[in-house]
Every structure is written in C-alpha cells, then in structure tokens.
C-alpha cells in the first residue's frame, strides 16, 4: 500500500545501480545533490540488518525558493528526497513525494503552479532514467 502523495516506481536495476543512476540523472539535470544516506550501512553500524535502503537529498534553489517564499512551511519537505529500496522479494523500488501533494499539504496558492508542474516533470524524468522505465 502506497501512502498518499508518494510516488513509487519499480526499477529494473539493483538498488545500488538505481541510486547511482538517480544521482547521475539529478546532476545531469543541473540539480545539487546535498546528501546520499545509506540507511542499510547505518543499521550495520549498530549491529542491525536492513535491506538496501538509500535516500538522496537534492534540489534546485531556483525551483524551491519561490515555493518557500509563498509558504515557509514547505521548507520542511525541501530539498527534494528520493528513496531507493529493496523489498524482501528482492525487487528494487524508487519512491518520492509528489510535488502536487506537497503543494496541497502546505496550502500553496495557484501562483506557484508552474513551478510545481516543472518540478513534477523533472522528478518523473530523473526517476524514470534511474529505474529504466
């Protein structure tokens, strides 16, 4: 079951390859990668096991700033994040928050619709490049 506002795509690549492809696509799109967090490595550091689970935090100030100028609380959800994870059956998935859902969540008015539309398109493009879909 996918939570509201979350987009999840299957990947035809391993989790590591999917994340590498995602990071490359984000950088090729002119966005900044702020962090890549390997939750499985963190779990291993405390003696716990976790299937491959990595989070990429990335964004573009030209897109995010107008949203934050409109409604400051959206900054809790920016920069953008994408999660690459492997399920117990071995399938790899990529999940991210739908920008339109973020706009609704924070009550953005119509003045930022063009930014949200572009952000949605760019996220879809990088996600599909990463997953091979």
Contact map, one row per residue, 1 for C-alpha under 8 A:
1110000000000000000000000000000000000000000000000000000000000000000000000000000000000000000000000000000000000000000000000000000000000
1111011100000000000000000000000000000000000000000000000000000000000000000000000000000000000000000000000000000000000000000000000000000
1111110000000000000000000000000000000000000000000000000000000000000000000000000000000000000000000000000000000000000000000000000000000
0111110000000000000000000000000000000000000000000000000000000000000000000000000000000000000000000000000000000000000000000000000000000
0011111000000000000000000000000000000000000000000000000000000000000000000000000000000000000000001100110000000000000000000000000000000
0111111100000000000000000000000000000000000000000000000000000000000000000000000000000000000000111100000000000000000000000000000000000
0100111110000000000000000000000000000000000000000000000000000000000000000000000000000000000000111100000000000000000000000000000000000
0100011111000000000000000000000000000000000000000000000000000000000000000000000000000000000011110000000000000000000000000000000000000
0000001111100000000000000000000000000000000000000000000000000000000000000000000000000000000011100000000000000000000000000000001000100
0000000111110000000000000000000000000000000000000000000000000000000000000000000000000000001111000000000000000000000000000000000000101
0000000011111100010000000000000000000000000000000000000000000000000000000000000000000000001111000000000000000000000000000000000001111
0000000001111100000000000000000000000000000000000000000000000000000000000000000000000000000100000000000000000000000000000000000000111
0000000000111110110000000000000000000000000000000000000000000000000000000000000000000000000100000000000000000000000000000000000000110
0000000000111111110000000000000000000000000000000000000000000000000000000000000000000000001100000000000000000000000000000000000000000
0000000000001111111000000000000000000000000000000001100000000000000000000000000000011100000110000000000000000000000000000000000000000
0000000000000111111100000000000000000000000000000001000000000000000000000000000000000000000000000000000000000000000000000000000000000
0000000000001111111110000000000000000000000000000000000000000000000000000000000000000000000000000000000000000000000000000000000000000
0000000000101111111111000000000000000000000000000000000000000000000000000000000000010000000001000000000000000000000000000000000001100
0000000000000011111111100000000000000000000000000000010100000000000000000000000000010000000000000000000000000000000000000000000001000
0000000000000001111111110000000000000000000000000000000000000000000000000000000000000000000000000000000000000000000000000000000001000
0000000000000000111111111000000000000000000000000000000000000000000000000000000000000000000000000000000000000000000000000000000011100
0000000000000000011111111100000000000000000000000000000000000000000000000000000000000000000000000000000000000000000000000000011011100
0000000000000000001111111110000010000000000000000000000100000000000000000000000000000000000000000000000000000000000000000000000000000
0000000000000000000111111111000000000000000000000000000000000000000000000000000000000000000000000000000000000000000000000000000000000
0000000000000000000011111111100000000000000000000000000000000000000000000000000000000000000000000000000000000000000000000000010011000
0000000000000000000001111111111110000000000000000000000001000000000000000000000000000000000000000000000000000000000000000000010000000
0000000000000000000000111111111110000000000000000000000000000000000000000000000000000000000000000000000000000000000000000000000000000
0000000000000000000000011111111000000000000000000000000000000000000000000000000000000000000000000000000000000000000000000000000000000
0000000000000000000000001111111000000000000000000000000000000000000000000000000000000000000000000000000000000000000000000000000000000
0000000000000000000000000111111100000000000000000000000000010000000000000000000000000000000000000000000000000000000000000000000000000
0000000000000000000000000111111110000000000000000000000001110000000000000000000000000000000000000000000000000000000000000000000000000
0000000000000000000000000110011111000000000000000000000001110000000000000000000000000000000000000000000000000000000000000000000000000
0000000000000000000000100110001111110000000000000000000111100000000000000000000000000000000000000000000000000000000000000000000000000
0000000000000000000000000000000111110000000000000000000111100000000000000000000000000000000000000000000000000000000000000000000000000
0000000000000000000000000000000011111000000000000000001111000000000000000000000000000000000000000000000000000000000000000000000000000
0000000000000000000000000000000011111100000000000000011110000000000000000000000000000000000000000000000000000000000000000000000000000
0000000000000000000000000000000000111110000000000000011100000000000000000000000000000000000000000000000000000000000000000000000000000
0000000000000000000000000000000000011111110000000001111000000000000000000000000000000000000000000000000000000000000000000000000000000
0000000000000000000000000000000000001111111000000101111000000000000000000000000000000000000000000000000000000000000000000000000000000
0000000000000000000000000000000000000111111100001111110000000000000000000000000000000000000000000000000000000000000000000000000000000
0000000000000000000000000000000000000111111110000000000000000000000000000000000000000000000000000000000000000000000000000000000000000
0000000000000000000000000000000000000111111111000000000000000000000000000000000000000000000000000000000000000000000000000000000000000
0000000000000000000000000000000000000011111111111100000000000000000000000000000000000000000000000000000000000000000000000000000000000
0000000000000000000000000000000000000001111111111100000000000000000000000000000000000000000000000000000000000000000000000000000000000
0000000000000000000000000000000000000000111111110000000000000000000000000000000000000000000000000000000000000000000000000000000000000
0000000000000000000000000000000000000000011111110000000000000000000000000000000000000000000000000000000000000000000000000000000000000
0000000000000000000000000000000000000000001111111000000000000000000000000000000000000000000000000000000000000000000000000000000000000
0000000000000000000000000000000000000000001111111100000000000000000000000000000000000000000000000000000000000000000000000000000000000
0000000000000000000000000000000000000001001100111110000000000000000000000000000000000000000000000000000000000000000000000000000000000
0000000000000000000000000000000000000011001100011111100000000000000000000000000000000000000000000000000000000000000000000000000000000
0000000000000000000000000000000000000001000000001111100000000000000000000000000000001111000000000000000000000000000000000000000000000
0000000000000011000000000000000000000111000000000111110000000000000000000000000000011100000000000000000000000000000000000000000000000
0000000000000010000000000000000000000111000000000111111000000000000000000000000000111100000000000000000000000000000000000000000000000
0000000000000000001000000000000000011111000000000001111100000000000000000000000000111000000000000000000000000000000000000000000000000
0000000000000000000000000000000000111110000000000000111110000000000000000000000011110000000000000000000000000000000000000000000000000
0000000000000000001000100000000011111000000000000000011111000000000000000000000011100000000000000000000000000000000000000000000000000
0000000000000000000000000000000011110000000000000000001111100000000000000000001111000000000000000000000000000000000000000000000000000
0000000000000000000000000100001111100000000000000000000111110000000000000000001110000000000000000000000000000000000000000000000000000
0000000000000000000000000000001111000000000000000000000011111011000000000000011100000000000000000000000000000000000000000000000000000
0000000000000000000000000000011100000000000000000000000001111111000000000000001000000000000000000000000000000000000000000000000000000
0000000000000000000000000000000000000000000000000000000000111111100000000000000000000000000000000000000000000000000000000000000000000
0000000000000000000000000000000000000000000000000000000000011111110000000000000000000000000000000000000000000000000000000000000000000
0000000000000000000000000000000000000000000000000000000000111111111000000000000000000000000000000000000000000000001000100000000000000
0000000000000000000000000000000000000000000000000000000000111111111100000000011000000000000000000000000000000000000000000000000000000
0000000000000000000000000000000000000000000000000000000000001111111110000000000000000000000000000000000000000000000000000000000000000
0000000000000000000000000000000000000000000000000000000000000111111111000000000000000000000000000000000000000001001000000000000000000
0000000000000000000000000000000000000000000000000000000000000011111111110100000000000000000000000000000000010001001000000000000000000
0000000000000000000000000000000000000000000000000000000000000001111111111110000000000000000000000000000000000000000000000000000000000
0000000000000000000000000000000000000000000000000000000000000000111111110000000000000000000000000000000000000000000000000000000000000
0000000000000000000000000000000000000000000000000000000000000000011111110000000000000000000000000000000000011001000000000000000000000
0000000000000000000000000000000000000000000000000000000000000000001111111100000000000000000000000000000001110000000000000000000000000
0000000000000000000000000000000000000000000000000000000000000000001111111110000000000000000000000000000000000000000000000000000000000
0000000000000000000000000000000000000000000000000000000000000000000100111111000000000000000000000000000001000000000000000000000000000
0000000000000000000000000000000000000000000000000000000000000000001100111111110000000000000000000000011001000000000000000000000000000
0000000000000000000000000000000000000000000000000000000000000000000100011111111000000000000000000000000000000000000000000000000000000
0000000000000000000000000000000000000000000000000000000000000000000000001111110000000000000000000000000000000000000000000000000000000
0000000000000000000000000000000000000000000000000000000000000000000000000111111100000000000000000000010000000000000000000000000000000
0000000000000000000000000000000000000000000000000000000000100001000000000111111110000000000000000000000000000000000000000000000000000
0000000000000000000000000000000000000000000000000000000011110001000000000010111110000000000000000000000000000000000000000000000000000
0000000000000000000000000000000000000000000000000000000011100000000000000000111111000000000000001000000000000000000000000000000000000
0000000000000000000000000000000000000000000000000000001111000000000000000000011111100000000000011000000000000000000000000000000000000
0000000000000000000000000000000000000000000000000000001110000000000000000000000111110000000001111000000000000000000000000000000000000
0000000000000000000000000000000000000000000000000000111100000000000000000000000011111000000001110000000000000000000000000000000000000
0000000000000010011000000000000000000000000000000001111000000000000000000000000001111100000111100000000000000000000000000000000000000
0000000000000010000000000000000000000000000000000011110000000000000000000000000000111110000111000000000000000000000000000000000000000
0000000000000010000000000000000000000000000000000011100000000000000000000000000000011111111110000000000000000000000000000000000000000
0000000000000000000000000000000000000000000000000010000000000000000000000000000000001111111110000000000000000000000000000000000000000
0000000000000000000000000000000000000000000000000010000000000000000000000000000000000111111000000000000000000000000000000000000000000
0000000000000000000000000000000000000000000000000000000000000000000000000000000000000111111000000000000000000000000000000000000000000
0000000000000000000000000000000000000000000000000000000000000000000000000000000000000111111100000000000000000000000000000000000000000
0000000001100100000000000000000000000000000000000000000000000000000000000000000000000111111110000000000000000000000000000000000000000
0000000001111110000000000000000000000000000000000000000000000000000000000000000000011110011111000000000000000000000000000000000000000
0000000111100010000000000000000000000000000000000000000000000000000000000000000000011110001111100000000000000000000000000000000000100
0000000111100000010000000000000000000000000000000000000000000000000000000000000001111000000111110000000000000000000000000000001000100
0000011110000000000000000000000000000000000000000000000000000000000000000000000001110000000011111000000000000000000000000000000000000
0000011100000000000000000000000000000000000000000000000000000000000000000000000011100000000001111100000000000000000000000000000000000
0000111000000000000000000000000000000000000000000000000000000000000000000000000111000000000000111110110000000000000000000000000000000
0000111000000000000000000000000000000000000000000000000000000000000000000000000000000000000000011111110000000000000000010000000000000
0000000000000000000000000000000000000000000000000000000000000000000000000000000000000000000000001111111000000000000110110000000000000
0000000000000000000000000000000000000000000000000000000000000000000000000000000000000000000000000111111100000000000110010000000000000
0000100000000000000000000000000000000000000000000000000000000000000000000000000000000000000000001111111110000000000000000000000000000
0000100000000000000000000000000000000000000000000000000000000000000000000100100000000000000000001111111111000000000000000000000000000
0000000000000000000000000000000000000000000000000000000000000000000000000100000000000000000000000011111111110000000100000000000000000
0000000000000000000000000000000000000000000000000000000000000000000000000000000000000000000000000001111111110000000000000000000000000
0000000000000000000000000000000000000000000000000000000000000000000000000000000000000000000000000000111111100000000000000000000000000
0000000000000000000000000000000000000000000000000000000000000000000000101100000000000000000000000000011111110000000000000000000000000
0000000000000000000000000000000000000000000000000000000000000000000000100000000000000000000000000000001111111000000000000000000000000
0000000000000000000000000000000000000000000000000000000000000000001001100000000000000000000000000000001101111111000000000000000000000
0000000000000000000000000000000000000000000000000000000000000000000001000000000000000000000000000000000000111111100000000000000000000
0000000000000000000000000000000000000000000000000000000000000000000000000000000000000000000000000000000000011111100000000000000000000
0000000000000000000000000000000000000000000000000000000000000000000000000000000000000000000000000000000000011111110000000000000000000
0000000000000000000000000000000000000000000000000000000000000000011001000000000000000000000000000000000000011111111100000000000000000
0000000000000000000000000000000000000000000000000000000000000000000000000000000000000000000000000000000000001111111110000000000000000
0000000000000000000000000000000000000000000000000000000000000000000000000000000000000000000000000000000000000011111111000000000000000
0000000000000000000000000000000000000000000000000000000000000010011000000000000000000000000000000000000000000001111111100000000000000
0000000000000000000000000000000000000000000000000000000000000000000000000000000000000000000000000011001000000001111111110000000000000
0000000000000000000000000000000000000000000000000000000000000000000000000000000000000000000000000011000000000000111111111000000000000
0000000000000000000000000000000000000000000000000000000000000000000000000000000000000000000000000000000000000000011111111100000000000
0000000000000000000000000000000000000000000000000000000000000010000000000000000000000000000000000010000000000000001111111110000000000
0000000000000000000000000000000000000000000000000000000000000000000000000000000000000000000000000111000000000000000111111111000000000
0000000000000000000000000000000000000000000000000000000000000000000000000000000000000000000000000000000000000000000011111111100000000
0000000000000000000000000000000000000000000000000000000000000000000000000000000000000000000000000000000000000000000001111111110000000
0000000000000000000000000000000000000000000000000000000000000000000000000000000000000000000000000000000000000000000000111111111000000
0000000000000000000000000000000000000000000000000000000000000000000000000000000000000000000000000000000000000000000000011111111100000
0000000000000000000000000000000000000000000000000000000000000000000000000000000000000000000000000000000000000000000000001111111110000
0000000000000000000001001100000000000000000000000000000000000000000000000000000000000000000000000000000000000000000000000111111111000
0000000010000000000001000000000000000000000000000000000000000000000000000000000000000000000001000000000000000000000000000011111111100
0000000000000000000000000000000000000000000000000000000000000000000000000000000000000000000000000000000000000000000000000001111111111
0000000000000000000011001000000000000000000000000000000000000000000000000000000000000000000000000000000000000000000000000000111111111
0000000000100000011111001000000000000000000000000000000000000000000000000000000000000000000000000000000000000000000000000000011111110
0000000011111000010011000000000000000000000000000000000000000000000000000000000000000000000011000000000000000000000000000000001111111
0000000000111000000000000000000000000000000000000000000000000000000000000000000000000000000000000000000000000000000000000000000111111
0000000001110000000000000000000000000000000000000000000000000000000000000000000000000000000000000000000000000000000000000000000110111
